[in-house]
Amino acid sequence: MSACLLSTLAQDALREASFSCWASMLTHLEETDVEALLETTFFVVTRYWPFLSESTALLAQQMLKSLVDEFDPLVAKYIVKLPSLRHIPELRDIETKLDQHRPATLAVEEVLEAFAERICHENSGVGLQAMKKMIPYLQENQALLHTSEISLQSDIGVVALMRSLLDCASKYSGFPGDIARLCTEAMGLIGCLDPSKIETVREQRSIVILNNFATNEETTDFVLFLLEEALVPAFLSTTDVKFQGFLSFAMQELMGRCDIKAACAMENSGMKGGNDIYRKWVAMPETVREVVAPFLASRYVVAPMPHTEIEYPLFRPGRPYPSWLRVYVLDLLRKGQTPFADLIFEPLARVIRVKDLSIAEFILPYIVLHTLLGSRTTQQERDDILGELLAILQYQPAETASYQEKEDMRRYCHVGFKIPWSCDKN
């Protein structure tokens, strides 16, 4: 619902009605749900305030006042992450209440850690808003940031911020907007870090597919891993309602086809059976289960996908990376090598054709390896699949190539190197 409203808020004709729905939604949510939307709500108000009518602005004022009054402990908990409202005259009374919770001063490392959390928010608007505040702070505090004594004290904050900036720049690379550019600017303001003293390594979880999806247990483990690491994060971060709908369908189908739905139903009814699957379900983070749980009982339906013949080679100089990736992944998903792979690949194909590439990039190494090692694959199909990767790695764009072509080749090569690593590991 929040994703739908965020999408319609950006449309002038729907903004007033969308804002009314947002305010109504907040008044009927439990505290845990309000907590999840608190930062986004402040972003929505500050982002669209200049475009609100008098009546809608009054509604926004009442909504924020209600939040501050009814959820005072929650506001106090998140105060360092909430933007100032001082620049909006009509909201200065609310800002006065917020000031009661704002600390008088914050150490450099505390400020940096707060920015690190804000820019990695699941909503891109919240992250962009934080970065626009962070850049001036870094510019104004260059001397303090680079003073050796202070730098030693703020190592934790610097590491956290740099890690967030790298992750954010990677996530939004190739996307329109200012996020990736501001990340790069911020890293330049921070400067070079001493690798002998500071290390910022991103924790990466992986799963090894030993039997190539030949067993139900291994397939279920992969689905649970996919839910936690890719599908749920994509579901939470997107504002594309169409993509979110396909993600909803995919999660619903995957849990039904891997007996997760049945195991949860049996446990809730007191029946014995499916205990191993249920234990794995409970072992997932609660925040993930809260997002996925509604799809245990949902009834999303999508129209059949038309089948189109795909001819190799797919890669050619100048072809946009997103276009190539979608076609390549869709073709591989149609080449399941086991009955269990067939079960989960079909719903995954639904989330590949939309604009977001996160799911396609996540599953690509696994399905390439699955197809290459499968018993159903012909030698010609293996040659086609490997030929794509070799063509990418062997191609060198001309010096006169456009920036977009060079950027696409960078993304192509990232995939080309990632897949052989996964194959070797598995």
C-alpha positions in Angstrom: 0.0 0.0 0.0 2.8 2.4 0.9 4.6 1.7 -2.4 1.4 2.4 -4.3 0.9 5.7 -2.6 4.5 6.7 -3.0 4.1 6.1 -6.7 0.9 8.2 -7.0 2.2 11.0 -4.8 4.6 11.8 -7.6 1.7 12.5 -10.0 0.2 16.0 -9.7 -3.4 14.9 -10.4 -3.3 12.2 -7.7 -1.2 13.9 -5.0 -4.0 15.3 -2.9 -6.0 12.1 -2.8 -2.8 10.1 -2.2 -1.8 12.3 0.7 -5.2 11.9 2.2 -4.9 8.1 2.0 -1.4 8.2 3.5 -2.6 10.2 6.5 -5.6 7.9 7.0 -3.3 4.8 6.7 -1.1 6.1 9.5 -4.0 6.7 11.9 -5.0 3.1 11.7 -1.6 1.4 11.9 0.0 -0.3 14.9 3.2 1.2 16.4 5.4 -1.3 14.7 4.0 -0.3 11.3 4.2 3.4 12.1 7.9 2.8 13.0 8.6 1.4 9.6 7.0 4.4 7.9 8.2 7.2 10.2 11.2 8.3 8.2 9.3 8.0 4.9 6.4 10.1 6.3 8.7 12.9 7.1 10.3 12.7 3.7 6.9 12.8 2.0 5.9 15.9 3.9 9.1 17.8 3.3 9.3 16.7 -0.4 5.8 17.6 -1.4 5.0 20.5 1.0 5.4 23.2 -1.7 2.9 21.5 -4.0 0.2 20.8 -1.4 -3.1 22.7 -1.4 -4.1 24.6 1.8 -6.4 21.8 2.9 -3.9 19.1 2.3 -1.1 21.1 4.0 -3.4 21.4 7.1 -4.0 17.6 6.9 -0.2 17.1 6.8 0.2 19.4 9.8 -2.4 17.4 11.8 -0.9 14.1 10.8 2.6 15.1 12.0 1.2 16.5 15.2 -0.7 13.3 15.9 2.5 11.3 15.3 4.6 13.5 17.6 1.9 13.4 20.3 0.9 9.7 20.2 4.3 8.1 19.4 6.6 10.4 21.4 9.0 7.5 22.5 9.2 6.4 18.8 10.0 9.9 17.7 12.6 10.2 20.3 14.2 7.0 19.2 14.5 8.1 15.6 15.1 11.8 16.2 18.6 11.9 14.7 17.2 10.4 11.5 14.3 12.8 11.1 14.8 16.0 8.9 14.3 19.4 10.4 11.0 21.1 9.7 12.3 24.6 10.7 12.3 25.8 7.1 8.5 25.3 6.9 6.8 28.1 8.9 3.5 26.2 9.4 5.4 23.3 11.0 7.6 25.2 13.4 5.4 24.3 16.4 6.0 20.6 15.5 9.7 21.3 15.1 9.8 22.9 18.5 8.5 19.6 20.0 11.1 17.7 18.0 13.8 19.9 19.3 13.0 18.7 22.8 14.4 15.3 21.7 17.2 16.5 19.5 20.6 16.3 21.3 22.3 19.7 21.8 25.5 18.4 20.2 26.6 15.2 18.5 30.1 13.8 18.1 31.4 13.5 14.6 31.2 9.7 14.7 27.5 9.9 15.8 26.6 12.2 13.0 28.4 10.0 10.4 26.7 6.8 11.7 23.3 8.5 11.5 24.0 9.5 7.9 25.2 6.0 7.1 21.9 4.6 8.3 19.7 7.2 6.6 21.3 7.0 3.1 20.7 3.2 3.1 17.0 3.5 3.8 14.9 1.2 1.7 13.1 4.3 0.2 15.3 6.1 -2.3 13.8 9.4 -1.5 14.7 9.2 2.1 18.3 8.3 1.1 18.5 11.2 -1.4 17.2 13.6 1.2 19.8 12.5 3.7 22.6 12.8 1.1 21.6 16.4 0.3 22.1 17.2 3.9 25.2 15.2 4.3 27.2 16.8 1.5 27.2 20.3 3.1 28.0 18.8 6.5 31.1 17.0 5.0 32.1 20.3 3.3 31.8 22.3 6.4 33.6 19.9 8.6 36.6 19.0 6.5 39.2 20.2 9.0 37.5 18.4 11.9 37.0 15.3 9.9 40.6 15.0 8.8 42.2 16.1 12.1 44.3 13.0 13.1 43.0 12.9 16.7 39.4 13.3 15.7 39.8 10.8 12.8 41.0 8.1 15.2 37.9 8.7 17.3 35.5 8.7 14.3 36.9 5.6 12.6 33.7 3.7 13.3 31.6 6.5 11.8 33.8 6.9 8.8 33.8 3.1 8.1 30.1 2.9 8.4 29.5 5.8 6.2 31.9 4.7 3.5 30.4 1.2 3.5 26.9 2.7 3.1 28.1 5.0 0.3 29.7 2.2 -1.6 26.6 0.0 -1.3 24.3 2.9 -2.3 26.5 3.8 -5.3 26.5 0.2 -6.4 22.7 -0.1 -6.0 21.8 3.0 -7.9 24.6 2.8 -10.6 23.0 3.2 -14.0 19.7 4.6 -12.5 18.6 8.1 -13.4 18.8 10.7 -10.7 21.5 12.2 -8.4 22.0 9.4 -5.9 25.0 7.7 -7.5 26.6 11.1 -8.2 26.1 12.3 -4.7 27.6 9.1 -3.3 30.7 9.7 -5.4 31.0 13.3 -4.3 30.7 12.3 -0.6 33.4 9.7 -1.0 35.6 12.4 -2.5 35.0 14.7 0.5 35.8 11.9 2.9 39.1 11.2 1.1 41.3 8.2 0.9 41.2 5.8 3.9 44.3 4.0 5.2 43.7 0.3 4.4 46.1 -0.7 7.1 44.0 0.9 9.8 40.5 0.9 8.3 38.7 -2.0 6.6 35.2 -1.9 5.2 34.2 -5.2 3.8 30.6 -5.9 2.9 29.3 -9.1 4.4 28.0 -11.3 1.6 26.0 -14.4 2.2 26.0 -17.2 -0.3 24.4 -20.6 -0.8 26.1 -23.6 -2.5 23.8 -25.7 -4.7 25.4 -29.2 -4.4 22.8 -31.2 -6.2 21.7 -28.8 -8.9 18.1 -28.5 -7.7 17.6 -32.2 -7.8 16.0 -32.4 -4.3 13.1 -30.7 -2.7 15.2 -29.8 0.4 17.9 -28.0 -1.6 15.3 -26.2 -3.7 13.4 -25.1 -0.6 16.7 -23.8 1.0 17.4 -21.8 -2.1 13.9 -20.3 -2.1 14.2 -19.2 1.6 17.7 -17.7 0.8 16.2 -15.9 -2.3 13.4 -14.5 -0.2 15.7 -13.1 2.5 18.5 -11.8 0.3 16.7 -10.6 -2.9 12.9 -10.7 -3.1 12.0 -9.1 0.2 14.6 -6.3 -0.1 13.4 -5.6 -3.6 9.8 -5.6 -2.5 10.5 -3.1 0.3 12.6 -0.7 -1.7 10.6 -0.4 -5.0 8.0 2.2 -5.7 7.1 0.5 -8.9 3.6 -0.9 -8.2 3.8 -3.2 -11.2 7.1 -4.7 -10.1 5.8 -5.1 -6.5 2.8 -6.9 -7.9 4.9 -9.4 -9.7 7.1 -9.8 -6.7 4.0 -10.6 -4.6 3.0 -13.2 -7.1 6.4 -14.8 -7.2 6.7 -15.0 -3.4 3.3 -16.5 -3.1 4.0 -19.1 -5.7 7.5 -20.0 -4.5 6.2 -20.6 -0.9 3.4 -22.7 -2.2 5.5 -24.8 -4.5 8.2 -25.5 -2.0 5.8 -26.6 0.8 6.6 -23.6 3.0 2.9 -22.7 3.0 1.9 -26.3 3.8 4.5 -26.5 6.6 3.3 -23.3 8.2 -0.4 -24.4 7.9 0.3 -27.7 9.6 2.3 -26.1 12.4 -0.5 -23.6 13.1 -3.1 -26.3 13.1 -1.2 -28.4 15.5 -0.5 -31.2 13.0 2.9 -32.8 12.9 4.9 -32.8 9.7 7.0 -30.4 7.7 8.9 -29.6 10.9 12.3 -29.2 9.1 10.8 -26.7 6.7 9.0 -24.8 9.5 12.2 -24.6 11.6 14.0 -23.0 8.6 11.1 -20.6 8.2 11.2 -19.6 11.8 15.0 -19.2 11.6 14.6 -16.4 9.0 14.7 -12.8 10.5 11.4 -11.7 11.9 11.4 -8.6 9.7 11.5 -10.9 6.6 8.8 -13.2 7.8 6.5 -10.2 8.6 6.8 -9.1 4.9 6.3 -12.6 3.5 3.6 -13.9 5.8 0.7 -12.3 4.0 1.6 -14.1 0.8 1.0 -17.5 2.5 -2.7 -16.8 2.1 -2.8 -14.4 -0.9 -4.4 -15.2 -4.3 -2.4 -13.3 -6.9 -3.0 -14.4 -10.5 -1.2 -13.4 -13.6 -1.8 -14.0 -17.3 0.3 -16.6 -19.1 3.6 -15.4 -20.5 3.8 -15.6 -24.3 6.7 -17.7 -25.5 9.1 -16.1 -27.9 11.9 -17.8 -29.7 15.4 -16.5 -28.8 18.3 -16.7 -31.2 21.9 -16.6 -30.1 24.2 -14.7 -30.0 22.4 -12.2 -27.9 25.3 -9.9 -27.1 26.5 -7.4 -29.7 28.4 -4.2 -29.4 26.1 -1.3 -28.4 23.3 -3.5 -27.1 22.0 -2.0 -23.8 22.9 -4.1 -20.8 19.3 -4.3 -19.4 17.9 -5.6 -22.6 20.6 -8.3 -22.9 20.2 -9.4 -19.3 16.4 -9.8 -19.4 16.5 -11.9 -22.5 19.4 -14.0 -21.3 17.9 -14.7 -17.9 14.4 -15.4 -19.3 15.9 -18.0 -21.8 17.8 -19.7 -19.0 14.7 -19.8 -16.8 12.9 -21.7 -19.5 15.7 -24.4 -19.5 15.1 -25.9 -16.1 17.0 -29.2 -15.7 15.0 -30.8 -12.9 11.3 -31.0 -11.9 12.1 -28.9 -8.8 13.9 -26.2 -10.9 10.8 -26.1 -13.2 8.6 -25.4 -10.2 10.5 -22.3 -9.0 11.8 -20.9 -12.3 8.4 -20.3 -13.8 7.2 -17.7 -11.2 10.7 -16.1 -11.1 10.4 -15.4 -14.8 7.5 -13.0 -14.0 9.9 -10.5 -12.2 12.5 -10.4 -14.9 10.7 -8.4 -17.6 10.2 -5.3 -15.5 12.6 -2.3 -15.3 14.3 -3.4 -12.0 17.3 -5.7 -12.7 18.1 -6.7 -9.1 16.4 -10.2 -9.2 17.8 -11.0 -12.6 21.4 -10.1 -11.5 21.0 -12.1 -8.3 19.9 -15.4 -9.8 22.0 -15.3 -13.0 25.1 -17.1 -11.6 22.9 -19.9 -10.2 20.9 -20.5 -13.3 23.9 -20.3 -15.6 25.6 -23.0 -13.6 22.4 -25.0 -13.3 21.9 -25.1 -17.1 25.6 -25.8 -17.9 25.6 -28.9 -15.6 22.1 -30.1 -16.3 21.4 -33.4 -18.1 18.7 -31.8 -20.3 21.0 -29.3 -21.9 22.3 -30.0 -25.4 25.9 -29.2 -26.4 24.7 -26.5 -28.7 22.9 -24.8 -25.7 26.1 -25.0 -23.6 28.0 -23.4 -26.5 25.5 -20.6 -26.7 25.5 -19.9 -23.0 29.3 -19.9 -22.7 29.6 -18.0 -26.0 27.7 -15.1 -24.5 30.2 -14.8 -21.6 33.2 -15.2 -23.8 32.0 -12.6 -26.3 31.5 -10.1 -23.4 34.9 -10.7 -21.8 36.7 -10.5 -25.2 35.1 -7.3 -26.4 36.9 -4.1 -26.0 34.9 -0.9 -26.7 36.6 1.7 -28.9 38.2 4.8 -27.4 35.6 6.9 -29.1 32.7 4.9 -27.6 30.0 6.8 -25.8 29.9 7.0 -22.1 26.7 4.9 -22.0 28.4 2.1 -24.0 31.4 2.1 -21.7 29.1 2.1 -18.6 27.1 -0.8 -20.1 30.4 -2.7 -20.7 31.4 -2.2 -17.1 28.1 -3.9 -16.0 28.5 -6.6 -18.7 32.0 -7.5 -17.4 30.9 -7.5 -13.8 28.4 -10.3 -14.7 31.0 -12.0 -16.9 33.5 -12.3 -14.0 30.9 -13.1 -11.4 29.6 -16.2 -13.1 32.9 -18.1 -13.5 33.6 -17.3 -9.8 30.3 -18.9 -8.9 30.9 -21.9 -11.1 34.3 -22.5 -9.6 32.9 -22.1 -6.0 30.0 -24.5 -6.6 
